[in-house]
Amino acid sequence: MQKSLLIFITFLFLTSCKKESSTQNELSPKEAKALAKEAYIYGYPMLMGYRSTYYSTVDKKSPAYRSDFNTITHDRRPADDTRKDVVSMNADTPYSLFAMDLRTEPIVLSVPAVKGRYYVFQFIDLFTHNFAYVGTRTTGTEAGDYLFVGPDYKGEIPNGKFKKIFHVESQLAIGIGRTQLFSSKDLSNVTQIQDKYKVTSMSKFLGTASPAKASEIKWVSVNPKDFEDLNFIKYLNVYLNLVKPFNKEDADDIARFEKIGIKPGADFDTSQFSEEIRKAINEGVEEGITAIKEKAAHISEQKNGWNMMDPFGDRAFYKKDRLLRAAAVMVGIYGNDKIEAFYPVAYIDKEGQTLNGKTSKYKIHFSKDEIPPAKYFWSITMYDKSADGTGGYLIKNSINRFLINSTSEGLNYDKDGGLTIYIQNQKPDKSKESNWLPSPAEEFYLMARIYGPKEAALNGKWSPPAVEKVE
């Protein structure tokens, strides 16, 4: 009797546990929608980074393809309207770019002495955190060798061989170099410097035996429409497999996301969910996109119609503010930390109206004291909004001018040292033509860049003058 009672009680207990477990694993549309929104905001920077890396490093048929991993390439001229690699691309300096695959062994960047001009290499992990800098501001103007080590590397690293060692949170990372260009006549000098930037494996650098290569990454071919619905998950799963072990900030959330099919390295099969759940996930993605766009439009304090942007940094900088991280990527993926480069952005004029080259002409007048306070150089660059309605690309125009900067040739300054920039679609009269920044016959935005911002820019005492409509 007692034995039968014990068996019965045990049966009830196990049944109860099974029901509780089943309830915990059930996914309601409401939960699916909420998880999808949260996961999309979390993963958006990785998705945009995936797209950029796939086109530039994986898909050899892509117009944006540059090279395989661990191979540095260089632009021999600044970016123009043909470049659609990333939104809000800098057109001041020819880029140097390489994608690092750290799964096999560490990678070495060697730079020459670079004196008399500004240069920087910015390093970004798969989360789009700026985790390291090499260049004028951080490591100086002398030559040096810098080592980058992946998250699970267990081998030895010799002492005294490297100027600095950087430990990376993800197995893949991006290195972006910018070398200051003074004028079109200066291009050959920049080219000579670029040719001395070298990227090598640690074994090749040390002259030791090369380890066995890591397995091929199972890339998913990019379909841009997938980034707007539940199919974003299949791309995110690829990248999540390359950021293990997970940072303690992320581990619990990634575990929760598994309910909607987010699992590092796993294939994503939409048929595992009912039509109702798929619809809920899509609704969550849509809400996530809306939230990112709203944050991007109001990403920072506004002064004189300019968003005084400071949205880029390392993991510690974001303090788990994933919406800010996502909005920063939407506004301008791979932007620098403010201390390296400050990026005020204007979407509106002095009257609060959206900038539009079809309906209006504009000007920006800098008094002598309002000239951007830069240690190295500054610029004002024009962009359309064709990427996603918020961010966009450089614009084709009749004089191939995409920006005005502190080294632009032929600018007319006022007698007192001030400067007026004329912004309009059609060519102005002769007296203004030297200071003309062509706009498209549609909505646009302006991005200022201040490389090496001085204290007045860092502490908020300086701000750009408003963009004024010209009647």
C-alpha positions, 0 to 999 in steps of 0.5 A, a space after each residue: 500500500 505504501 509502495 503504491 502510494 509512493 509510486 502514485 505521488 512520484 507520478 504526480 510530481 513528474 507529471 507536474 514537472 513535465 507540464 511546467 516544463 512544457 508551459 515554459 517552452 511554449 511560445 505565445 505570439 506576444 512573447 515571440 514579438 517581444 523577443 524578436 524586437 529585442 533580438 533585432 535591436 541587439 543584432 542589427 549592428 551584426 547584420 549590417 556588419 555581416 552585409 558589409 563583410 560579405 560583399 567586401 570579403 566573401 562574395 567575389 562577384 560583388 562590385 564592393 569585393 576587395 580581398 580575402 581575409 587577412 589581406 589589406 587593400 587600399 583606395 587610391 583616391 577618396 570615396 565618391 558617389 559610386 561607393 555603396 559599401 556603407 552609409 555616410 562614407 568618409 570622402 576625406 581620406 583614401 581608405 585602407 581596409 582589411 578583415 581579420 579572421 583570428 580563428 587560426 592564429 593572431 594577426 599582425 599589423 605593421 605600420 611605417 613612421 607617418 609624420 607630417 600628416 594624420 593617420 589612424 587605424 580603427 578596429 571594430 569587432 562583430 558587435 561594432 564596438 571600437 575596441 582598438 586604435 593605432 595611429 597619430 593620436 593613440 600610438 604616435 608617429 613612429 613605426 610599429 608592429 601590433 598584434 591582434 589575438 582572438 577570443 579562444 587562442 591558447 598558444 604562446 605569444 613571444 615577449 618584446 616582439 610587438 609594440 602593443 597586443 590587442 585581445 579581440 572579443 570576436 573571431 572576425 574583426 575589421 581594420 579601417 585605415 584613414 590616411 590624410 590627403 591634403 589635395 589631389 596632388 598629394 595622392 602619390 604621397 598617400 599611396 607610398 605610405 599605404 604601400 608600407 602598411 602590412 598585414 601578416 599572420 603571427 607565424 609568418 611574422 615570426 618565421 615559424 611553422 603555420 598552424 592548421 587552418 580553421 574550417 570554412 565559415 558557412 556563410 549565408 548568401 546575402 538577400 537584403 530583404 531578409 534583413 527586414 523580416 524573420 530571416 534576419 535570424 539565419 545571418 545572426 546565427 552565423 555571427 553568434 557562432 563567432 563571438 563565443 565565449 559570450 560576454 556576460 552582458 549577452 549570455 542570458 539574453 542569447 539563451 532567451 532568444 533561442 525560443 525564436 530560433 536564434 542559436 549560434 551556428 544553427 540553420 534557421 528553418 521558418 517551418 518550425 513555427 506556426 504561421 501565427 508565430 512567424 507573423 508575430 516575429 515579423 511584427 517584432 522585427 518591424 517594431 525593432 526597425 521603427 525603434 532604431 529609426 526613431 533613435 537614429 533621428 534623435 540620437 543626441 543632443 541637438 544644437 543649432 539643428 545639428 545632432 551633436 553625435 557621440 554614439 560610437 565606442 567600445 563595449 564599456 561605452 554603451 553600458 548595454 544600451 543596444 538601441 544606441 548601438 543600433 542607431 549609431 550603425 544606422 546613422 553611420 556604421 564604423 564611426 570613430 569614438 568622439 575623441 578620435 573624430 566628432 560627427 555632428 549631423 544636420 537633418 534640418 535647417 535653422 527653422 526646423 524644416 527637413 533639408 531638401 535640395 529640391 525646394 530650397 537653397 541653403 548656406 552655412 556661415 562660420 565666423 572665424 571663431 566658429 571654424 571647427 576646432 580640429 587638431 588635424 582637419 575638418 570637413 562638411 559632407 553631403 549625403 542622400 537618404 537612399 539607403 533606408 530613409 535615414 542614412 545614405 550615400 555620396 551624391 553624383 554632381 556636376 563638379 564631383 565635389 562631395 564635401 568641403 574641408 579644411 584643405 579644400 583648394 580655392 575656398 574664399 574666406 571672409 576678410 575676418 577669417 570667416 567662411 560661408 558654404 553655399 548648399 544648393 542643387 544648381 550652380 550658384 553665381 561665380 562669386 559663390 561657386 568656389 564655396 559651393 557644396 552641391 545638393 541633390 534635388 531631394 532630401 539630404 543630410 550633412 555630416 561634419 567631421 572633426 578629426 582630433 577635436 579640440 577641447 571646445 568640441 569635446 566639452 560642448 562649448 563649440 557647435 556648428 552654426 545653423 544651416 540657413 535657408 536662402 530665399 
